[in-house]
Amino acid sequence: MKIWIDGDACPKDVKDIVFRASGRRGVPVCLVANRDMFVPPSPLITQVRVPQRFDAADNHIAREAGPDDLVVTADVPLAAEIVKKGGVAIDPRGETYTEENVGERLSMRNFLQELRSGGLVQGGPSKMGPADRQRFAAALDRELTKRLNDKR
């Protein structure tokens, strides 16, 4: 099992939560981004730098992540790919993508993208707050516990 972080748009607080969980649980983490980012010194944490092309980090994670892996991403199409492979995806606000909800989330994302491109909707998600970080930490802990217990 490995935790993959879609690092380009992932908030620092969320990365820090993952890094701490990695140390506590002994789970390897791979941060994938199109630029160098800080990673704490740990044999469990690696970083992959991908070219600065559209969706390069997403494509790398989709290609490399396996069915036992957990992916942290706000990118719904990437989350859908991971769920299709049997993995788990969690967005930085703590929503866990599953077979039951990822299709609906993908449809909603596409619909909102159409509205934005037509100028009918502007802006993006609200700023992350303490409740979002707490939801993310709880979702990560829940999924790690479930996956690590399944291994036993």
C-alpha positions, 0 to 999 in steps of 0.5 A: 500500500502506498499513499499518492499525493497529487501535489500541485494543488494540494494544500500544505496542511493536507500534505503535513497530515499525510506525512505525519500519518505516514510516520505513525502508520509506516505507510510509504508516500509519493508526492507527485508534482510539476515542481520541487516541493518540500518533503520531510526527511523520511525513508517513507516519503519520496517525490516525483517531479513530472514535466510542466504539462497539463495533467502530467501529475494526474497521468503519472499517478493514474498510471502508477497507483495500484488497487491497494493504494490511496490517492489524495487529489482534488481532481475528480477525473483522477479520482474516478480512474483510481476508483476504477482500479480498485483504489481509494481517492480522498479529496483535500476536504475529506470526501472519499470517492467511491464506486457509489459516488464518483460518477455523480461527482464527475458529472457535477464537475463536468456540468460546472465546468460547462457553466464556468466556460459559458460565464454563468458561474465564476470562482472556485471552492471556498478557502479551506478551514479547520473543519475541512482539515479535520474532515480530511484527517478523519477520512485518511485515518478511517481509510488507512485503518480499513486498508491496514486491517484488511492486510492482516 
